[in-house]
Every structure is written in structure tokens, then in C-alpha cells.
Amino acid sequence: MLDRREFLKISGATAFAALFGGCERMPQKLIPFVIPPEHYVLGESLWYASACRQCPAGCGIVVRNSAGRAKKIEGNPLHPVNRGKLCARGHAGLQALYHPERLGRPLRLDGPRGSGKFKEIPWEEALNLLLSGLKKVRAEAPSSLLMLTDPMRGHRNLVAARFMKGFGSPNRVAWDPFGQDAQLAANEAVYGVRDLPEADLAGTRYLLSFSGDFLETGISPVHYGYAYGRMRQARPTVRGKFVHLGPRLSMTAANADVFLPIALGTEGFAALGIAHVLVKEKLTRAAGNASALWEAGLKEYTPEEVGKRTGAVPEDLVEVAREFASNQPGLALAGDGAASCTNGVFHLSCVALLNVLAGNVGKTGGISFPDRLAPFSGRGAEAGLLLPPPGSGYEDVRDAIGKMGKGAFRLAIFSGDTNPAFTLAPSLSFREAFLSVPMIVSFAPFLDETSSLSDLVLPTPTYLEEWWDDIAPVGHGGAVTFGQPVVPPYRDTRPMPDVLIAAARELGGPVASALPWGSSRECIEKTYAGMGIRLEEAHRDGGVFPGKEAASRPAPKAGKPSLPQVSEASFEGDPARFPLLLHVYPSISLYDGRGANLSWLQELPDPIATAVWRNWVEVNPATAAKFGLSDGDGVTVSSPYGSITAFLVLHPAIAEGVAAMPLGQGHTRYGRNAVNRGDNPYRLLPSASEGASRAPARQSTRVSLARTKLSGALVRTVSTEGQWLYENIL
Amino acid sequence: MKHRWAMVIDMDRCTGCGACVVACVAENNTAVVGEEMAAQGRLMQWIRVVRYWRVEHGETRAVFVPTPCMQCENAPCEIVCPVYATYHDEDDNLNAMVYNRCIGTRYCANNCPYSVRVFNWFDYKWEKPLDEQLNPDLTTRSRGVMEKCTYCIQRIRRGKETALKEGRPVRDGEVLPACAQTCPPGAILFGDLNDPESAVSRIMKDLRRFRLMEHLGTEPRTVYLKRMRGPGR
């Protein structure tokens, strides 16, 4: 018999068990929180200010967080770089955060090296592997540690740099295929400042662009896009005029009032032709005093002579020179197409010379050099680590590849924001050399061509899930941007600086004392609190934005212009066998290829070709006719270094004798969205360097085209036929 | 409070960069269709940037025309819908779309001279966990339903509710569709024509103003400002 006491005992226990049983199954419909976590407010959205890392421009963002999930990225209206605006790539950052193929557990090689076969292991095991590798290397030869990353900024870079220094290895390489080496070298030669200038587009009256790509993929496309809109329509009586010279009508060029086609690799000569007219006709005060320049050789660059070299109409150059001089302040800019020739520094120096001759240096509406590191003036030599010069690191990469071949490295640490196995010329044999390093540890959110070569992959959070700070390369005079997690870390990931700090603590010795913090967050917060910055406010605003711009630094050489060392662009390949010059440009949506795994970007039509999901090659209709090719044909593009296939797109405003291809497609390992989307144009490129700055010279090879049968067709999305004829709609 | 929302696209500012397209996709739960569907003209994007080649004085130029829904006052799409799925909203004067009513006749898309309506030929799926990103302010659409640009009606509603709560009219610039908010050169302007002080009301008097296919008499509320050319050539 069950007495009353027993009955109550049993029913109490059952009720207790039922309570726990309920916890095992997740309720599907009810929100199971009595006291919800901090970030979870039903029906209300929270907005977190952070920063974008989809390209190196360093825009500020605010992210909408609803019920603990990131819903939308928008520009941060307070941020001086992008003023509340954002580009397509910035929006697509959400797809990286919630990507189905993101790595959520450490991976250990489970097959032959380079096979891309991995198995998941726990973090403890992964960290022990890393640590034992580091310990072994430090005991034997600390300098045989290699660290290969993207060019990091802020305290992420400081932690990496201090780690390597404390560890005792000088082999730190940062690779950015679109680094600004040529720009830096030219600015040093012409202005006397080795830095990126602040170009005041919004205030200029006349914008002269030499293969400029500032509206699509340049240093800071949103910053310049915003300023461009203001240049055109924000002033009541002035509408800035925009003239573009270059081999191809790009998206940026399409916005120009006048597009003057010139041959590939002749931008510098066109600029000298304009300078010739300025000096000859004494159109500005600086040009009137430039007789030394004239005698040094400028007098030879008559518009007729320059016309012969570049294909420009001499009268156009004269007219442009006169307009440029009479519409001050003006601005002359050059872009990647000019900078990545074998004589890129020559081109960029000549363009900079125009700014000097027109007297645009240090003026509103012209060029200036603000001290962007002004807030860190008390930091001494380490301030430079927070905003390192935005170079490509090409020389270091080549050097490291050479050393890899000689067995100089025993352990390589790689950070997956850059993808050298995809973006380096094939003749450098990066993949083979990298695989000769006995142990490779990658920090990466995805498996791409390079991180899949590793022995150990440590998954990192996206930039939306970590604490970091940034100093943008252009667009401000001393702003510091703060990045913070906008959602709780979505996968079991750890930021690279945190792992480095933890590893340093375990290693002990000088590397531990170089990184005396508990985490990267502590490192950032201690530093800025020490500078008197109120962190809560800084995180609310997304950074510290001084209302008053820092004083501009002087440009000491701008007063005494000298003629840049003249050099010709060279192109590899026999003109008889390879009749066309190859022009490659970064894709507006995929950038250097890093956006190729995001479907929003794959499905964003290219502004000019209107193509989606695939690669193409552009030629002039007259050039295509010579080869017997027509629009949409499959073609093989061959250079002395390799052959790839692509679909042909007729581009009515590209110089004859040029074949142009966007970079970014052609992945072999970067997830479902990225692979099998055509071939990789980087595989056509020689390993040539720019002559003076040692940056990669991408515009340096000839190619030939031959018809090939390709399955499928290039998808172009925009119809301008039928009812959509231009005459019909307007 | 009645509104007459309008959009002004300044072609002299537009650079053709496509930020508006991706901003719209992110805001409005628009499906990604893939290469095969795109080849059949089934992209689901609500705004497209049309690129025209123009030859002027022997020079070839490209012209970008961003094309969202025109929100016509005399909308050809409304009069052909047999089930009133697309109708003229009285409060906001918008050309609205009730997804639940739509039976997929596609008459509206057929009758839209601007080809801005897109049809869900399939149930497009968001592979997990990409669905975590979906905007909670609006639904996803299922197979057989027509959809198009709404001027971000969810943002208009939110703006109106906030104003109501605070007991004031909606401020000019308070409500912005995702495209206008993100546009780097500021080419897209949005506001209420019933407010004579609003930026769009003022810019409606701009001499550069024109409307797409004006001769059809659809009275679009998305208007354009002509691209200018500088002096000289």
C-alpha cells in the first residue's frame, strides 16, 4: 500500500524529473527565457557600431542585432571615412558570418599534404600541436618561424609584430596584391612624403584621372564615392568636371564627362604631355617657374609626340591642360591600372607632378598629407605598427618563397585573410614552396587555396565577432575605429591575436613579456584607456573621431618639381605570337577574389559587362573582328605563362589591341559558390615587379586569343533591347 | 496622416557601383537564384542598374540607370490583378503588394512597362545558417508569388510608428529605404511629397527632372535627374 507520505515523495520526484525532462527538449515555438541574455530583446533591435574588413579601406559600420542575430550592416554615419554609406562588399559581410561552409572546429590534416582533407579535432589538441611546434622551433632555430598574413593594422598588427620579435624571428611577411607601393614611392619622390595623400574630391573643380579606379576598387571606394557625389552636385554653382584617361572604360571611367582612351601603360606620358602644355603656356604660377623642368626634358613631350606614343588626340591634351589650369583647385589621380605597370612609379610620379604644377598641394580641393597617427604620437616607434605603410609586401613574399625552397623555415603561421596561392603568379611556384615547409598552421575562417595546404587549421571569427581596432589608410585626419563583436561568436572560433597571446604566455621568456595581456581585448582596452579615451563612448560611436582635423604635414619637395625618371612599360611575350596586351583589374564585387564565396556578390551584375557568376574577357569589337571572334564566344586566353578559358565580351570603349579580364573568379577551393566559375586570370601573369617600388606588375604580359568550345554561356543580366531601348525609356 | 512617398535618382551622382542592389537584397529577404536561373532571366533583385552604351559625338559612353519600382500613380500592374493582390495603398500612396492574395497569374509583371516585378518560380531556400540573417520585419515569399520593390515599406511603417509614439509628424530624411541609405555618392533621395518642405518636394522643381517612359502616362513616383555634361566637350 502506498501511504500518503510515500505518494507525495514519488509525485514530487516525478514533477522534478518532468522539470528536467522539459529542459532536454528545446521548445520550438516559445522563447524560453525568463531573464533573456543581454543582447536578446524581443521585438527590439540593437545596433552595434563596429568596422568593416571586407577590403582594406576601413569603413565604419553599424550592425543591426535582432534576437541575438546580425540582420543588416549599414554604414556608420559618424565615421569620417564612409559617412553612413557602404558598398556592396560591406553588406555581404553578413554572408561570411553565416556562411554554411565556415569553419567551426580546428582541423588537422587527414590525408596527403595539400589534399585539403581534414578531420575535426578539439581546441586543446590543436593548441597543443601549435605550442609543441613553436617550442620545438624556438629550441632549435627561432628564425625558422615564418608568419604570412594580410597587412593587418591596429593592435592586431602590434600583437603579431611583438610576437615575432619576442620569439626571435624576423620573418614576418604581409601580402596584399593591391598594395600601394608605387603610390608611396611616387609620393616620396614628388611630394617628399612617403604616405597616401588625402585627395579632396568633394572640394575639387576639375578631376583628372589616369586609369583611376577610385569609385570601384581603389584605396577607399566608399569614401571617394561619397566625395564624388558631392563634387558633382553638392555645390550650388560648381559642378566638378571629371576627365579620365586610360586604356579601358571602367565603371569609374564611365562616370567621367570626357573619356580619352590611351594605350595600356602610357599614362605617365599622357601626364607629361599635359605638363608640357602647362609649362609652355605658363598656365599656372608654379608652371611659369618650372623652366628647370622644361630644360630637363619636358620640352620634348609635345602633345604631338605624346599623341604618337599614347594614341591620344594632341588637341585633347592641350584642351585638358588649359581646363585643368583654369579650373582650380584641380586634382590629378592615378589608379591601379597605371600603378601596376612595370613602370608604375613613373606614371604615378608624372601624375603627381601635375598636382605640383597646378599648385594643388596642401589646398582645399587638392592633395594634402594629414598625420593620421597623430593620436598615437606618444607611442614612439610602435605607432608605426598601428598603421603600417600600405604596401604589397611582394618583395618579402618572393624572398620568403626563395627561402622556403632552401628549407629555411620549419614552421609557417598563415592568416587566411590573404590568399597567396590564388593571387601570386604561377611561375613563383608558391604552392610547392609553401608545402616544403614542414609544418603549416593556418588561422582562417574558410578553407581556400592557401589555408587548405596547412597541417593544422585554427578557425578564426569573422570581423563581426571579435574585438579589434583600426586606423583607416585614407579619409580622415587621425580617427581611430573600434571593432566589437556584434553577435556572440557564432562558431567555436578564436581570434588569431588571442591565440598568439595565449601561446606567448605558455612559451614564457621574452615573447611572454612582449605580450603581457590576457587577451587582445585587454590589450586594446588598456592601451586606449591609458590614452584617456572613454571606451564605452568609443564603442558606442564605433571609434574616436576628432572633430578637428589634424594639421597637415608639409610636402617639402612640392616646391621644387623635378622630372621623373622616364621609363617605358615592358610586356612579356613575342608580339607575333601574343598580339594583345593583357589588362587585369580587380572585380568590384569579388575584389582580389576574397568575395567569391559570397552569393550576394556573385549575383551582383558587373557594372560594365553586367555578367554574374562567371569570368569573361573583354576586347574591342574591331580587335574581335580581326580574330574572327564574336560576342559570347568561348575563348582560350594564352600568355607565355599559361592558358585559361573565358567567355568573350565585346567592350565598345576599350583600346584596340588590349584584352581585359576582371580578377577574382577561378577558385579551385573556396566553397561551392566560388569553384567552377571560370578560370583564374592570375595564372596568366608573369612574376614581374614594378621597376622602382618592387610591387607586383600585373599589366606586363601579352596574350593571344583563340576560339574554344566552352559548355554553357556567360549570363548577362541587363537587357537594353526592345522596350528597353534607351530612346524608349527616356 | 497621408503620405506621398517619392524617390529621386540623380544620374549625375550615380556611379553604377551596385551598392543599392546588395543593400536591397540584405534588407528585403530577396532570394539568391544561382547561375542557371539567372540565365533564364529569373534574378530576384528588386533594383537593377541598367548599363546603356551611348555613342555621342563619335565617343562611346556608358550610362547607368538604377531601376527600382516606379510606384506609378496610374499603375498598369494594379488594374490587371484579378485578386487585388497588387493595389494602391491609401495611406502611403504606394503601389502595394499583398503576398497572401497573389495567385501567380503574372498579369502584373506582363503589364509593367518597367519590368521591375520578379516572380518566385520556385521555393528558394536559404541554406542554414544563412537564414539567420533574414530580416524579421518582413516575410520571405513562397513559390508562385509575385514581388517587387516596396520602397522598404517596413521602414516606412517603423518611421511612422516612431513618430506617432512621439506625437509628431514624420521628419524629412527619417525614413530611408535601404538603397537610399547606403548609396555612396548620395544619388538616391527619398521623402514625402505631401511635405512641401521635404528635400524631394524641392528637388521635384529641378530642371533636370524626367521620368522613365513618361509618354505612357503612368505617372511614376520614382523620378530621375538627368546627367549633366560639363562645359567644353
Interface residues (C-beta under 8 A of the other chain):
Chain A: S66 A67 R69 A70 K71 K72 I73 E74 G75 N82 G84 K85 L86 C87 A88 G90 H91 A92 L94 Q95 L97 Y98 H99 P100 L215 E216 P221 V222 G225 Y226 Y228 G229 R230 R232 Q233 R239 K241 F242 L249 M251 T252 A254 N255 D257 V258 F259 E319 E323 Y490 I588 S589 S599 W600 L601 E603 L604 P605 P607 I608 T610 V612 W613 R614 P652 A653 A713 V715 T717 V718 S719 T720 Q723 W724 Y726 N728 I729 L730
Chain B: D10 D12 R13 T15 G16 C17 G18 A19 V21 V22 A23 V25 A26 E27 V32 V33 G34 E35 A38 A39 G41 L43 Q45 R48 V49 V50 R51 Y52 W53 R54 V55 E59 T60 R61 A62 V63 F64 V65 P113 S115 E127 K128 P129 L130 D131 E132 Q133 L134 N135 P136 A178 Q181 T182 C183 P184 P185 G186 A187 F210 L212 M213 M228 R229 G230 P231 G232 R233
